[in-house]
Amino acid sequence: MRTENEMYDLILGIAKSDVRIKAVYMNGSRTNEKVPKDIFQDYDIVYVVEDTKSFIEDKDWINLFGEIFYMQYPDENPYYPSDKKNSYGWLMQFADGIRIDLRVQSIDYALQHIQDDKLCKILLDKESILPEIEAATDCQYWVKEPTEEQYLAVCNEFWWCTNNIAKGLWREEIPYVQDMTNHVVRAQLITMLNWKVGILTEWSVSTGKSSKYLYKWLSDEEWQMFMATYFDANIDNAWKSVLGMCELFSIAAQFVGKKLGWEYNEKEGKAARAFLEYVHQLPRNR
């Protein structure tokens, strides 16, 4: 696998030798000093260019970056909007393990959007066309303090939708249960855990994409409880995980409510938990 220095030399070397490329900037985890460094971090690179068209039409120029194992053209996907004239990308996985998410942007587009993501670092500006920007920071991704209405809505959504999980488990509809758990109920749990982290850190940290760094601020016991909420296709395991999820949510929601001065609806939580346990012991109709 090529080293970081080798990759920067390559990325900047290509830009310096191509008169069409006016500037280079980078987004993503490699600009964030708080993120643990490892060999699989992507290189999220933007080339600011006079015109995107020539880059799009030339199917071979990206081979300058190395042997491509497989790749994706996100702007060719009919399910996603694109503005090829101003912004076009290549997601490239190379044979040696390196990945580059490369995008070419028109000068006007770059000037309008370079500061959309505060995790941004200018690597090259041949003609000083880019504005001066602040040092890269993840502040826009910090956990945000909720309103009381948001807090109560998350609590209600969590407990209400456990009703659907209960019915799905009783019917042994694992695809539905997994979908309802992972995309609806777990989302509320993660939100509540993030708020707890926000309180503990005075709203000054990001827990990362998909909240993957929650473990940094949760206790070992809480983290293990959270990990135990992920279950397989076994019905008994699913029940155990869901009930454990309820316990963890209740603990976190009470903590957040108390710290922010709001009343946690304990009656709602107990009623929803009671319904889960009622359905759990019901015999199946076969």
RAFENKA-V324251 format. One record per backbone hydrogen bond with DSSP energy under -0.5 kcal/mol. NH is the residue of the N-H (numbers start at 0). CO is the residue of the C=O. E is the energy in kcal/mol with one decimal. If there is no record, write none. Layout:
BEGIN
nh: <NH	NH>
co: <CO	CO>
e: <E	E>
END
This chain:
BEGIN
nh: <6	7	8	9	10	11	12	13	14	15	16	17	17	18	20	21	21	22	23	24	25	26	27	30	31	32	34	40	42	43	43	44	44	45	46	47	47	48	48	49	51	54	55	56	57	58	62	63	64	65	67	68	69	71	73	75	76	77	79	82	85	86	87	89	90	91	91	92	93	93	94	96	99	100	101	101	102	103	104	105	106	109	110	111	112	113	115	117	119	120	122	123	125	126	127	136	140	141	142	150	151	152	153	154	155	156	157	158	159	160	161	161	162	162	164	165	166	167	168	169	170	171	171	172	173	176	177	178	179	180	181	182	183	184	185	187	187	188	189	190	191	192	193	194	195	196	197	198	199	200	201	202	210	211	212	213	215	216	217	222	223	224	225	226	227	228	229	230	237	238	239	240	241	242	243	244	245	246	247	248	249	250	251	252	253	254	255	256	257	258	259	260	260	261	263	265	268	269	270	271	272	273	274	275	276	277	278	279	280	281	281	285>
co: <2	3	4	5	6	7	8	9	10	11	12	13	14	16	17	19	47	47	123	45	120	43	118	27	28	30	31	37	98	26	41	42	100	24	102	22	45	46	104	19	84	51	51	52	53	56	59	60	61	62	65	92	92	90	71	72	73	75	76	86	82	82	103	101	71	89	99	69	91	97	66	93	91	42	89	99	44	87	46	85	48	105	106	107	108	109	112	115	117	25	23	23	21	21	124	117	137	138	204	146	147	148	149	150	151	152	153	154	155	156	157	158	158	159	160	161	162	163	164	165	166	167	168	167	171	172	173	174	175	176	177	178	179	179	180	183	184	184	185	186	187	188	189	190	191	192	193	194	195	196	198	197	207	208	206	210	212	213	213	218	219	220	221	222	223	225	226	228	233	234	235	236	237	238	239	240	241	242	243	244	245	246	247	248	249	250	251	252	253	254	255	256	257	256	261	263	264	265	266	267	268	269	270	271	272	273	274	275	276	277	278	283>
e: <-2.1	-2.5	-2.4	-2.1	-3.1	-2.6	-2.1	-2.5	-1.4	-2.7	-1.7	-0.7	-0.7	-0.6	-1.5	-0.6	-3.1	-1.3	-3.0	-2.2	-2.7	-2.1	-0.6	-1.9	-1.3	-0.8	-1.4	-1.2	-1.9	-0.6	-0.7	-1.1	-1.8	-2.9	-3.1	-2.9	-0.6	-0.6	-3.0	-1.6	-0.6	-0.6	-1.9	-2.4	-1.2	-0.9	-1.9	-1.7	-1.8	-1.3	-0.7	-2.8	-1.4	-2.2	-0.7	-2.0	-1.2	-0.5	-1.6	-0.5	-1.6	-2.7	-2.2	-2.9	-2.8	-0.7	-2.9	-2.4	-0.6	-3.2	-2.7	-2.0	-2.2	-2.3	-2.7	-0.8	-1.9	-2.9	-2.6	-2.2	-0.9	-2.7	-2.4	-1.5	-1.8	-2.4	-2.1	-0.6	-1.9	-2.3	-2.4	-2.0	-1.9	-0.6	-0.8	-1.6	-2.2	-1.4	-2.6	-2.3	-2.6	-2.1	-2.3	-2.1	-2.4	-2.6	-2.4	-2.3	-2.9	-2.0	-0.8	-0.5	-0.5	-1.2	-1.4	-2.6	-1.9	-2.4	-2.7	-2.3	-2.0	-0.5	-0.6	-2.9	-1.1	-2.6	-3.1	-2.1	-2.9	-2.7	-2.9	-2.3	-1.0	-2.3	-3.6	-1.2	-0.6	-1.7	-3.0	-2.0	-2.3	-2.6	-2.4	-2.1	-1.9	-2.2	-2.7	-2.3	-2.3	-1.8	-0.9	-3.4	-2.3	-1.4	-2.9	-1.5	-2.0	-2.0	-1.8	-2.7	-2.3	-2.2	-2.5	-2.8	-1.8	-1.6	-1.5	-0.6	-2.2	-2.4	-2.1	-2.3	-2.7	-2.4	-1.8	-2.2	-1.9	-1.6	-2.3	-2.6	-2.4	-2.0	-2.5	-3.3	-2.1	-1.9	-2.7	-2.7	-2.3	-2.4	-2.2	-0.7	-0.6	-3.2	-0.6	-1.9	-1.8	-2.6	-2.2	-2.4	-2.3	-2.3	-2.0	-2.1	-2.3	-2.1	-2.6	-2.3	-1.3	-0.5	-1.0	-0.8>
END
